[in-house]
Amino acid sequence: MKNRFLKIASIILVVFALSGCEKWLDVNQNPDTISNEKIVLKGHLPALLAEWAMFGSGDNVNATLFWTCQRAVWSYLPSWEAFTINPSTANDIWSNSYNGTLRNADYLYKRAKEENNPYYQGIAALIKAWNMTCLIDNFGKAPYSEALRYPEIEKPKFDEGKDVYAEAMKLFDESITLLSSTDPIPGPGGDDFVYGGDMAKWLKLAYSYKARYAMRLCYAPGYSKTTQANTVITALANGLSNNDENALFHHGSGETQRGFFGWQQTQDYAQGIVANIVFVDYMKSTNDPRLPVYFQTVDFGEGSEIHGMKSGTDVPYHPSLANNVTDETPETFMNYSECLFLKAEAYVLLHNWSAAETAFKDAVTANMEDKGIAESAITSYLAQFAFPQEEEAAQKMVITEKWVASYLTTAEARFDWIRTGYPILKFTDAHLDCANATTMPRRYLYPQDAVDRNPNTPSNNGIDEFAKGGVFWDAK
């Protein structure tokens, strides 16, 4: 997954080269100009956001698209797409965290703290907390307490997932406190490629992230799903409140500035972002008006139609590609409809069926409105759902529709499936010769490089990546 974003790579290289040469740049400096010591926060944030977009929406989202049966591979037999993983599969997620996003978020956090700037520090705390949860969600255990302390500690210990999560939740709370500041010190502006310096929106995003990861813990040992559901609802009272507040990383136009999905649409190995037959058939079964928004039609002699495919099979036509994907298609950190789906599930866990149904309908409506679907079509679509008043059936409905709404956004559909078992997916209908017919990989193997370099790395010998409980919160 290298060399995907030329613009992002350029930003990262230039900014970090500058921040690494601060003392040299002080030579013969005009006293009327702003020193690099003062602009380093503004210089650092764009690169950090770019890394977050690239790595958060790269391998994380790509695996999710295949493993939750939303995307297929055309023209050849798949490998990791069909669950055949090995110690190299998640190299990028691991290395890009410790060599990139987590390290650079930690740097910005410390630098902003030194300069008493709560806004940059709050954003850095949020990104750092996200990356911590990302490592645990993907691997189960990871270095944190002794990480990022080289050369003091060359071989850090691996912390238990529950302990890293506890620290991440503290950081989300700290982010909320910092972003709530009324300090008149200047915060981000044009260097903020997400919200353009709107700290009120960043604060809402911090509350929303707290809700997402509080829900992740609803079945974890030592946690109460009732308590977690109430935490979700309380946090979302201050979370994202409309589609205009969706947290997106925006790109310019043209190949040199294209985002992850624009790049994926051009890749020869998969012939673009191909529609999976399982996902298409489900949307057809519910007469989903988003279907033509999501996918292109194809005509192979029997009229124009949307055709999904089963990965690895040989078909005489190119199946439907993702629609409306351009170089400018942004990466999604979080959106308003996800918040509403979280609220709906929280009310389901509390058995407040009326509030759950309202939040569910609001979630579908928000997602469809964001896709430009007409009000009459939304009303017609929602009319087919009789909201259950039983926990499992209601959770299934909420998570299944969240899965549909999540297409080409985040990796949440994968973690929702691992956490809840929903939606019900027929993996062998989605992928030829799937390595496991009943479950996607529930965690990755540790990269071989980490195993070779650090004796504290848990051995991959004997690990069943398909076994439930590989991640501490996978305990339903």
C-alpha positions in Angstrom: 0.0 0.0 0.0 2.9 2.3 -0.7 3.0 5.4 -2.9 -0.7 5.9 -2.8 -1.0 9.6 -2.2 1.6 11.7 -3.9 0.3 14.9 -2.4 0.2 13.5 1.1 3.6 12.0 0.8 5.0 15.3 -0.2 3.3 17.1 2.7 4.7 14.6 5.2 8.2 14.7 3.8 8.5 18.5 3.6 6.9 19.2 7.0 8.9 16.7 8.9 12.1 17.7 7.1 11.5 21.3 8.3 10.6 20.3 11.8 13.8 18.3 12.0 15.9 21.2 11.0 14.7 23.9 13.4 18.0 25.0 14.8 19.6 25.2 11.3 16.7 27.3 10.1 17.2 29.9 12.9 20.4 31.1 11.3 20.3 34.7 9.9 16.6 34.8 10.5 14.7 38.1 9.9 13.4 39.2 13.3 10.1 40.4 11.7 9.2 36.9 10.4 7.6 34.1 12.3 10.2 31.7 13.5 10.0 28.0 12.8 9.8 27.5 16.5 6.4 29.3 16.4 5.0 27.8 13.2 5.9 24.2 13.9 2.4 23.4 15.2 0.8 24.7 12.0 3.5 23.0 10.0 3.0 19.6 11.7 -0.8 19.3 11.7 -1.3 18.9 7.9 1.1 16.0 7.7 -0.4 14.3 10.7 -3.9 14.6 9.3 -2.7 13.3 6.0 -1.1 10.3 7.7 -4.2 9.6 9.7 -6.3 9.7 6.5 -3.9 7.5 4.5 -3.3 4.8 7.1 -6.7 5.0 8.8 -8.5 4.6 5.4 -5.9 2.4 3.8 -5.4 -1.2 4.9 -8.1 -0.8 7.7 -10.9 0.1 5.3 -9.6 -2.1 2.4 -9.7 -5.3 4.5 -13.1 -4.3 5.8 -14.6 -3.8 2.3 -13.5 -7.3 1.3 -14.2 -9.1 4.6 -17.6 -7.7 5.1 -18.6 -8.7 1.6 -18.9 -5.2 0.2 -16.1 -5.4 -2.4 -14.9 -8.2 -4.7 -11.8 -8.9 -6.8 -12.3 -9.5 -10.5 -10.3 -11.7 -12.8 -8.2 -13.8 -10.4 -8.3 -16.0 -7.3 -8.0 -13.8 -4.2 -5.6 -14.4 -1.3 -5.9 -12.2 1.9 -9.2 -10.9 0.4 -10.5 -14.4 1.1 -9.0 -14.6 4.6 -5.6 -16.2 3.8 -3.5 -14.0 6.0 0.1 -14.3 7.2 2.6 -12.3 9.3 3.2 -9.8 6.4 -0.5 -9.0 5.9 -0.7 -6.2 8.4 2.8 -4.9 8.1 1.6 -1.4 7.0 -0.9 -1.1 9.9 1.8 -1.9 12.4 4.7 0.0 10.9 2.7 3.1 9.9 1.4 3.4 13.5 4.7 3.3 15.3 6.8 5.0 12.5 4.1 7.4 11.5 0.7 8.4 13.0 1.1 7.4 16.6 4.7 8.8 16.8 3.8 12.0 15.1 0.6 12.5 17.1 2.7 12.0 20.3 5.2 14.6 19.0 2.5 17.2 18.3 0.8 16.5 21.6 4.1 17.1 23.5 5.0 20.2 21.5 1.6 21.7 21.9 1.7 21.0 25.6 5.0 22.8 25.8 3.5 25.8 24.0 0.3 25.7 26.1 -1.8 25.3 23.0 -4.9 23.3 24.0 -6.3 23.1 20.5 -3.4 21.4 18.8 -2.8 19.3 21.9 -6.5 18.2 21.9 -6.4 17.2 18.2 -3.2 15.3 18.8 -4.7 13.5 21.8 -7.7 12.4 19.8 -5.6 11.0 17.0 -3.2 9.3 19.4 -6.1 7.7 21.2 -7.6 6.5 17.9 -4.3 4.9 16.9 -4.0 3.1 20.2 -7.4 1.5 19.8 -6.6 0.7 16.2 -3.6 -1.3 17.2 -5.5 -3.3 19.8 -8.5 -3.8 17.5 -6.2 -5.3 14.9 -3.7 -7.2 17.0 -5.0 -7.8 20.5 -1.9 -6.6 22.4 0.6 -3.9 21.5 3.4 -1.8 23.1 2.2 1.4 24.6 3.6 2.2 28.0 7.1 1.6 26.8 6.6 2.5 23.2 8.0 5.6 21.5 10.8 5.7 24.1 13.8 4.8 21.9 16.7 4.8 22.6 15.8 4.6 26.3 13.9 1.4 25.6 14.7 -0.5 22.5 12.5 -3.5 23.0 9.2 -2.4 24.6 6.9 -4.7 26.4 3.5 -5.6 25.0 0.6 -4.2 27.0 -2.7 -6.0 27.5 -5.4 -4.6 25.2 -7.7 -3.7 28.1 -5.0 -1.5 29.6 -4.2 0.3 26.3 -8.0 0.9 25.8 -8.2 2.3 29.3 -5.5 4.8 28.5 -7.1 5.6 25.2 -10.4 6.4 26.9 -8.6 8.7 29.3 -7.0 10.5 26.2 -10.4 10.9 24.6 -11.6 12.6 27.8 -8.5 14.7 27.9 -9.1 15.7 24.3 -12.6 16.8 25.2 -11.2 18.9 28.1 -8.6 20.5 25.9 -10.9 21.2 23.0 -13.4 22.8 25.3 -10.8 25.5 26.2 -11.7 29.2 25.8 -8.0 30.2 25.8 -7.6 33.1 23.3 -4.3 31.5 21.9 -4.6 30.9 18.2 -5.5 27.4 17.2 -5.5 25.7 13.8 -6.8 27.5 10.7 -5.9 26.8 7.1 -3.6 24.0 8.3 -6.7 22.0 9.4 -7.7 19.9 6.4 -10.7 18.5 8.2 -12.6 21.4 9.8 -10.7 24.4 8.8 -9.9 25.4 12.4 -13.5 25.0 13.7 -12.7 23.8 17.3 -16.4 23.4 18.1 -16.6 20.6 15.4 -13.4 19.0 16.7 -14.9 18.9 20.2 -18.0 17.2 18.8 -15.8 14.7 17.0 -14.0 13.9 20.3 -17.3 13.2 22.0 -18.3 11.0 19.1 -15.1 9.0 19.2 -15.6 8.5 22.9 -19.1 7.0 22.1 -17.7 4.8 19.3 -15.1 3.2 21.6 -17.4 3.0 24.6 -19.7 0.9 22.5 -16.7 -1.3 21.5 -16.5 -2.3 25.1 -20.1 -3.3 25.7 -19.3 -7.1 25.8 -15.8 -6.8 27.2 -15.0 -8.6 30.4 -15.4 -6.3 33.4 -17.7 -4.0 31.6 -21.5 -3.6 31.7 -23.3 -3.2 28.4 -25.9 -1.0 30.3 -23.2 1.2 31.6 -21.5 1.4 28.2 -24.8 2.2 26.5 -25.4 5.0 28.8 -21.9 6.3 28.2 -22.6 6.3 24.5 -25.8 8.2 24.8 -24.3 10.8 27.2 -21.3 11.4 24.9 -23.5 11.7 21.8 -25.5 14.4 23.4 -22.5 16.5 22.6 -21.4 14.7 19.4 -21.8 15.3 15.7 -25.2 16.8 15.1 -25.7 17.0 11.3 -24.0 15.9 8.0 -22.2 19.2 7.6 -20.1 18.1 10.6 -18.9 14.8 9.0 -15.2 14.5 9.7 -13.6 14.2 6.2 -10.1 14.6 4.8 -10.5 16.6 1.6 -8.3 16.3 -1.5 -7.6 18.6 -4.4 -8.2 17.6 -8.0 -6.0 15.6 -10.2 -3.9 12.4 -10.0 -1.2 13.9 -7.8 -3.7 14.8 -5.1 -6.0 11.9 -5.3 -7.2 10.1 -2.2 -7.3 6.5 -1.2 -10.5 5.5 -3.0 -9.6 7.4 -6.2 -6.3 5.5 -6.2 -8.1 2.2 -5.5 -10.5 2.7 -8.4 -7.5 2.7 -10.8 -5.7 -0.4 -9.5 -5.1 -3.1 -12.1 -4.9 -5.9 -9.5 -8.5 -5.6 -8.6 -9.8 -3.8 -11.7 -11.2 -1.0 -9.5 -13.5 -1.1 -6.6 -15.7 -4.0 -7.7 -19.2 -4.5 -6.2 -19.6 -7.8 -4.3 -22.6 -9.8 -5.1 -23.6 -10.3 -1.5 -23.7 -6.6 -0.9 -25.6 -5.8 -4.1 -28.1 -8.6 -3.7 -28.9 -7.4 -0.1 -29.5 -3.9 -1.3 -31.7 -5.2 -4.2 -33.7 -7.2 -1.7 -34.6 -4.1 0.2 -35.1 -1.9 -2.9 -32.4 0.4 -1.5 -32.4 3.8 -3.4 -28.7 4.1 -2.6 -27.9 1.3 -5.0 -27.4 3.5 -8.1 -25.5 6.0 -6.0 -23.1 3.3 -4.8 -22.6 1.4 -8.0 -22.3 1.9 -11.8 -24.5 0.0 -14.2 -23.1 -2.3 -16.8 -24.6 -3.7 -20.0 -23.3 -7.0 -21.3 -26.1 -7.7 -23.8 -29.1 -8.0 -21.5 -29.7 -4.4 -20.7 -28.2 -1.9 -18.3 -28.0 -3.3 -14.7 -26.0 -3.3 -11.5 -24.0 -6.6 -11.3 -22.0 -7.7 -8.3 -19.7 -10.6 -8.4 -18.1 -13.3 -6.3 -14.4 -12.8 -5.7 -12.2 -15.2 -7.7 -14.8 -16.4 -10.1 -14.5 -16.0 -13.9 -17.3 -13.9 -15.4 -17.6 -12.8 -19.1 -18.2 -9.2 -18.2 -16.7 -6.6 -15.9 -19.1 -6.3 -12.9 -20.2 -2.9 -11.5 -17.7 -0.6 -10.0 -18.2 1.9 -7.2 -20.0 4.9 -8.5 -19.1 8.6 -7.9 -15.5 7.8 -7.0 -13.1 10.4 -8.2 -9.6 11.7 -7.3 -11.3 14.1 -4.9 -13.3 11.5 -2.9 -12.4 12.1 0.7 -11.5 9.7 3.5 -13.9 9.5 6.4 -12.8 9.7 10.0 -16.4 9.6 11.3 -19.8 10.8 10.1 -23.1 11.9 11.6 -25.0 8.8 10.6 -22.6 6.6 12.5 -23.3 8.5 15.6 -27.1 8.0 15.1 -26.5 4.2 14.6 -24.5 4.1 17.8 -27.3 5.9 19.6 -29.8 3.4 18.2 -27.8 0.4 19.3 -27.3 2.0 22.7 -31.0 2.3 23.2 -31.5 -1.3 22.0 -29.1 -2.5 24.7 -31.2 -0.4 27.2 -34.4 -1.9 25.8 -35.8 1.6 25.1 -37.5 0.5 21.8 -39.2 3.8 21.0 -35.9 5.8 21.3 -34.0 3.1 19.4 -36.5 3.1 16.5 -36.3 6.9 16.3 -32.5 6.9 16.3 -32.5 4.1 13.7 -34.7 6.0 11.3 -32.8 9.2 11.9 -29.6 7.3 11.1 -30.8 5.9 7.8 -32.3 9.2 6.9 -29.1 11.1 7.6 -27.1 8.7 5.5 -29.5 8.8 2.6 -29.8 12.6 2.7 -26.0 12.8 2.6 -26.2 10.7 -0.6 -28.8 13.0 -2.2 -31.7 10.6 -1.9 -35.2 12.2 -2.2 -37.4 12.4 0.9 -40.1 10.3 -0.7 -37.7 7.5 -1.4 -36.4 7.6 2.2 -39.9 7.4 3.6 -40.7 4.5 1.3 -37.6 2.6 2.2 -38.1 3.0 6.0 -41.7 1.9 5.7 -40.6 -1.7 5.2 -38.9 -2.0 8.6 -41.0 -3.1 11.6 -38.6 -2.3 14.4 -38.2 -5.4 16.7 -38.7 -5.2 20.5 -36.2 -7.9 21.2 -32.5 -7.2 21.8 -30.9 -9.5 19.3 -33.3 -8.9 16.4 -33.2 -5.1 17.0 -29.4 -5.1 17.2 -29.2 -7.1 14.0 -31.4 -4.6 12.2 -29.4 -1.6 13.4 -26.0 -3.1 12.6 -27.1 -4.4 9.2 -28.3 -1.0 8.1 -25.2 0.6 9.6 -23.2 -1.9 7.4 -25.0 -0.6 4.3 -24.5 3.0 5.3 -20.8 2.5 5.9 -19.8 1.7 2.4 -16.5 3.4 1.4 -16.2 5.2 4.8 -14.5 3.6 7.8 -13.5 0.1 9.1 -16.4 0.0 11.6 -18.4 -2.6 9.7 -15.6 -5.1 10.3 -15.3 -4.4 14.0 -19.1 -4.3 14.4 -19.3 -7.8 12.9 -16.6 -9.1 15.2 -18.2 -7.5 18.2 -21.9 -8.4 17.5 -21.9 -11.1 14.8 -24.0 -8.8 12.5 -24.8 -8.5 9.7 -25.3 -12.2 8.9 -22.8 -12.7 6.1 -22.4 -15.7 3.8 -18.6 -15.5 3.2 -18.6 -18.4 0.7 -21.1 -16.6 -1.4 -18.8 -13.6 -1.5 -15.4 -15.2 -2.1 -14.3 -18.3 -3.9 -12.4 -20.9 -1.8 -12.7 -18.7 1.4 -10.2 -19.8 4.0 -13.0 -19.9 6.7 -16.6 -20.3 5.9 -18.0 -19.0 9.2 -15.7 -16.1 10.3 -13.4 -13.5 8.9 -10.0 -13.1 10.7 -10.8 -11.7 14.1 -7.3 -10.3 14.5 -4.0 -10.1 12.5 -0.8 -12.0 13.1 2.1 -10.0 14.4 4.4 -8.8 11.6 7.5 -11.1 11.3 9.8 -8.1 11.6 8.3 -7.3 15.0 8.7 -11.0 16.0 12.3 -11.0 14.9 13.4 -7.7 16.4 11.5 -7.7 19.8 11.5 -10.9 22.0 8.5 -9.4 23.8 6.4 -9.8 20.7 3.9 -12.7 21.3 4.7 -15.6 19.1 2.4 -16.3 16.1 2.9 -20.1 16.7 -0.4 -21.6 17.8 -2.4 -18.4 17.2 -5.7 -19.1 15.4 -6.6 -15.8 13.8 -10.1 -17.1 13.3 -10.7 -17.8 17.1 -13.1 -15.7 19.0 -11.5 -13.7 21.8 -8.3 -12.8 20.1 -9.1 -9.2 21.0 -10.2 -8.7 24.6 -13.5 -7.0 23.7 -14.5 -9.9 21.4 -16.5 -11.6 24.0 -20.2 -11.6 23.1 
